[in-house]
Amino acid sequence: MAFFQILAFTLSMIFTVLFFLYGFNHYYLLLATRHYKKPVLPDNPEFHPKVSIHLPVYNERYVVRRLIDASVAAVAAYGTADASVRVLDDSTDDTKDEIDEIVNEYQKKGIDIAVVRREKRTGYKAGALQAALEISEAEFIAIFDADFVPLEDFLLRTVPYFGEDEKLAIVQSRWGHLNRDFNMLTKAISIGIDVHFLIEQTGRYAANCCQNFNGSGGVIRKRAIQEAGGWQADTLAEDLDLSYRIQSRCGYHVLFLNDLVSPAEIPPTVPSFKRQQARWACGSLRTAKKLLPEVMRNKRLNFKQKLQAFIHL
């Protein structure tokens, strides 16, 4: 009996400490947000590198046209001579036919757009991103999931930052919500996402801590991806995994723009939300198991950055 009492007390103290750290961390990040300074968009017309928008898609026939239309609009605003769209299609349903029809339409209009298909979905999203990366000639890769709608001026408001800093690897935008008011669930989820971006991401950026690419709504320097070992599919959170490898192994950093919003749809049902959260939670735990020991030993990072990484992962 005494053994179980001691065990229960020990576990209680461990969870108390962990919850204290978690709560204190949010308070610290909330205070740090007050020091966030909006980065000034560089005015350098001579810096106009090649950019490719990669769109990983899997059975998304109801939203794929909206996604591609918006991506093409962003390419047109940036300049069709230096921007392209690649649809990374792993679909197994009639989404393929829809994509082929849309892509054919835009190719006839002179847009540099193509479909990248694989025989097997090895590595899922990470595998699709890596396959497209290996054949891409662009210096920078913008990524949007199927439920996003890129803004027309997205590339114009992100790419110029890379010309000012060779060690800038990622420019991440804030996620917006296309269906915030659809039901009570989407309203609640939108609040949680806003907390992540407006407090956690903003606070980490202001406090000069490690940040993460959120998997969509951002631009990544191709060279940084390659130096960090490419997209890897062993964690289910390929975005978080790559982010920390880029920062801890290669010394790059991330820029977060909390005034640039990338609209997206929120899961409207409890089952879809549970699947999303389970994937994110599992991916985060696998990433922590994979990278946390390495991050803790990293001499590039100071104590504050390591503590934030411990809590984050």
C-alpha positions in Angstrom: 0.0 0.0 0.0 2.8 2.4 0.9 4.4 1.7 -2.4 1.4 2.8 -4.4 1.0 5.9 -2.2 4.6 6.9 -2.9 4.1 6.2 -6.6 0.9 8.3 -6.7 2.6 11.2 -4.8 5.7 11.1 -7.1 3.6 11.1 -10.2 1.5 13.9 -8.8 4.6 16.0 -8.1 6.0 15.3 -11.6 2.8 16.4 -13.3 2.5 19.5 -11.0 6.0 20.6 -12.0 5.3 20.0 -15.7 2.0 21.9 -15.6 3.7 24.7 -13.8 6.4 24.9 -16.4 3.7 24.8 -19.2 1.6 27.5 -17.6 4.6 29.7 -16.7 5.9 29.3 -20.2 2.7 30.7 -21.7 2.8 33.6 -19.2 6.4 34.3 -20.3 5.5 34.2 -24.0 2.5 36.4 -23.4 4.9 39.0 -21.9 7.3 38.5 -24.7 4.7 39.3 -27.3 4.8 43.0 -26.2 8.3 43.2 -27.6 7.3 41.8 -31.0 8.4 44.2 -33.7 7.0 43.9 -37.1 9.8 43.2 -39.6 10.1 45.9 -42.2 9.6 44.5 -45.7 12.8 45.1 -47.7 12.6 47.2 -50.8 15.1 45.5 -53.1 13.7 45.1 -56.7 16.9 43.4 -57.8 16.2 40.4 -55.5 13.7 38.4 -57.4 14.6 34.7 -57.1 12.8 31.7 -58.5 10.0 30.5 -56.2 7.9 27.4 -56.5 4.6 26.8 -54.7 4.2 23.2 -53.6 0.7 21.9 -52.9 0.6 18.5 -51.3 -2.9 17.0 -52.1 -4.6 13.8 -51.2 -8.2 13.2 -52.2 -9.3 16.9 -52.0 -11.6 17.2 -55.0 -13.9 19.7 -53.3 -11.2 22.3 -52.5 -8.4 21.7 -55.0 -9.6 24.2 -57.6 -9.8 26.9 -55.0 -6.3 26.1 -53.8 -4.8 26.1 -57.3 -6.6 29.2 -58.4 -5.3 31.1 -55.4 -1.8 29.8 -55.9 -1.8 30.8 -59.6 -2.9 34.3 -58.6 0.0 34.5 -56.2 2.4 33.4 -59.0 0.9 36.0 -61.4 1.4 38.8 -58.9 5.0 37.7 -58.2 5.8 37.3 -61.9 5.2 34.2 -64.0 8.8 34.2 -65.3 10.1 33.5 -61.8 7.4 31.5 -60.1 5.7 28.2 -60.6 3.2 25.9 -59.1 3.7 22.1 -58.4 0.7 20.1 -57.4 2.0 17.1 -55.4 -0.9 14.7 -56.1 -1.1 11.5 -54.1 -4.8 11.1 -54.7 -6.5 7.8 -55.2 -10.0 9.1 -56.3 -11.3 11.4 -59.0 -9.3 14.3 -57.6 -6.7 13.3 -60.2 -9.1 14.1 -63.0 -10.0 17.5 -61.5 -6.4 18.4 -61.0 -5.4 17.4 -64.6 -8.2 19.5 -66.0 -7.2 22.6 -63.9 -3.5 22.2 -64.6 -4.2 21.9 -68.4 -6.3 25.1 -68.3 -3.5 27.1 -66.7 -0.7 25.6 -68.9 -2.6 26.8 -72.0 -2.5 30.3 -70.4 1.3 30.1 -70.1 1.5 29.4 -66.3 4.4 27.3 -65.2 2.3 24.6 -63.4 2.7 20.8 -63.3 1.6 17.8 -61.4 4.1 15.6 -59.5 2.8 12.1 -59.0 4.4 9.1 -57.4 3.7 5.4 -57.8 3.5 4.8 -54.1 2.7 7.2 -51.2 5.9 6.4 -49.4 6.4 8.9 -46.6 3.0 10.5 -47.2 3.2 14.3 -47.1 6.9 14.3 -46.3 7.6 11.9 -49.1 5.7 14.0 -51.6 7.5 17.2 -50.5 10.9 15.5 -50.8 10.1 14.1 -54.2 9.1 17.6 -55.5 12.2 19.2 -53.8 14.6 16.9 -55.6 13.3 18.0 -59.0 12.7 21.7 -58.2 15.0 24.3 -59.6 13.6 27.1 -57.5 15.6 28.7 -54.7 12.6 29.0 -52.4 9.7 26.7 -51.8 6.3 28.0 -50.6 3.9 25.3 -49.2 0.2 25.3 -48.8 -2.0 22.4 -47.7 -5.3 21.7 -49.5 -7.5 23.5 -47.0 -5.6 26.9 -47.5 -6.3 29.8 -49.8 -3.0 31.7 -50.4 -3.3 35.5 -50.6 -2.5 37.0 -54.0 0.4 39.1 -52.6 1.7 36.3 -50.4 5.0 35.8 -52.3 5.5 39.6 -52.6 5.2 39.9 -48.8 7.5 37.0 -47.8 10.3 36.4 -50.4 12.0 39.8 -50.1 13.1 39.1 -46.5 15.4 36.3 -47.7 17.5 38.8 -49.7 18.5 40.6 -46.6 19.7 37.6 -44.6 21.5 34.5 -45.9 20.8 32.7 -42.6 17.1 33.2 -42.8 15.6 29.8 -43.6 11.8 30.1 -43.1 9.3 32.9 -43.3 6.0 31.8 -41.6 2.7 33.5 -41.8 -0.2 33.4 -39.3 -3.1 31.0 -40.0 -6.5 32.6 -40.5 -9.9 30.9 -40.5 -12.3 30.6 -43.4 -15.0 28.9 -41.4 -14.5 30.3 -37.9 -18.3 30.8 -37.4 -19.4 27.5 -39.0 -20.3 25.9 -35.6 -19.3 26.0 -32.0 -16.5 23.5 -32.6 -14.8 25.7 -35.3 -15.2 28.7 -33.0 -13.4 26.9 -30.2 -10.7 25.5 -32.5 -10.0 28.9 -34.0 -9.3 30.3 -30.5 -6.7 27.5 -29.8 -5.0 28.2 -33.2 -5.0 32.0 -32.5 -3.3 31.3 -29.1 -0.6 29.3 -30.8 0.2 32.0 -33.4 -0.5 35.2 -31.5 1.1 34.1 -28.2 3.4 31.1 -28.8 4.8 31.9 -32.2 4.9 35.7 -31.7 6.4 35.3 -28.2 9.1 32.8 -29.4 10.1 35.1 -32.2 10.2 38.1 -29.9 12.2 36.2 -27.3 14.7 34.9 -30.0 13.8 31.2 -29.3 13.5 28.3 -31.7 10.4 28.3 -33.8 8.7 25.9 -36.0 7.4 25.9 -39.6 3.7 25.1 -39.3 3.6 22.9 -42.4 1.6 25.4 -44.5 1.5 29.1 -45.1 5.3 29.6 -45.2 8.3 29.9 -47.5 11.5 27.9 -47.0 15.0 28.3 -48.4 15.7 25.2 -50.5 19.4 25.2 -49.5 18.4 25.1 -45.8 16.2 22.1 -46.3 19.0 20.2 -48.1 21.6 21.1 -45.5 19.4 19.8 -42.7 18.9 16.5 -44.4 15.7 17.1 -46.4 12.1 16.2 -45.6 12.0 13.1 -43.4 8.9 10.9 -42.7 9.8 9.2 -39.4 7.9 11.6 -37.1 4.4 12.4 -38.6 5.4 16.0 -37.9 7.8 16.6 -40.8 7.4 20.4 -40.4 8.4 20.5 -36.7 11.2 18.0 -37.3 12.7 19.9 -40.2 12.4 23.3 -38.4 14.5 22.1 -35.5 17.1 20.4 -37.7 17.4 23.6 -39.7 17.9 25.7 -36.6 20.0 23.5 -34.4 22.2 21.7 -36.9 22.6 24.5 -39.5 22.4 27.7 -37.5 19.5 29.2 -39.6 16.6 31.1 -38.0 12.9 31.7 -38.6 11.0 34.9 -39.3 7.4 35.0 -38.1 4.9 37.5 -39.6 1.9 37.8 -37.4 0.3 40.4 -39.6 0.3 38.2 -42.7 -2.6 35.9 -42.6 -3.0 32.7 -44.6 -6.7 31.7 -44.5 -7.6 28.1 -44.0 -10.5 25.9 -43.1 -10.9 24.4 -39.6 -12.0 20.8 -39.1 -15.8 21.2 -38.8 -16.5 17.9 -37.0 -15.3 16.2 -33.9 -13.9 13.1 -35.7 -11.9 15.2 -38.1 -10.6 17.3 -35.3 -9.6 14.3 -33.3 -7.7 12.8 -36.2 -5.8 16.1 -36.7 -4.9 16.4 -33.1 -3.8 12.8 -32.8 -1.5 13.2 -35.8 0.0 16.4 -34.4 0.4 15.0 -30.9 2.0 11.8 -32.1 4.2 13.7 -34.5 5.4 16.0 -31.7 6.2 13.2 -29.4 8.2 11.4 -32.1 10.1 14.6 -32.9 10.9 15.1 -29.3 12.2 11.5 -29.0 14.3 12.0 -32.2 15.7 15.5 -31.7 15.4 16.6 -28.0 18.6 15.0 -26.8 20.5 16.5 -29.7 19.0 19.9 -29.0 19.9 19.8 -25.4 23.5 19.1 -26.3 23.6 21.8 -28.9 26.2 24.5 -28.2 24.6 26.9 -30.5 21.6 27.2 -28.3 21.5 29.0 -24.9 19.7 27.8 -21.8 16.5 29.8 -22.6 16.3 28.4 -26.1 16.9 24.8 -24.8 14.2 25.3 -22.2 11.7 26.6 -24.7 12.6 23.7 -27.0 12.0 21.2 -24.2 8.6 22.7 -23.5 7.7 23.1 -27.2 8.6 19.5 -28.2 
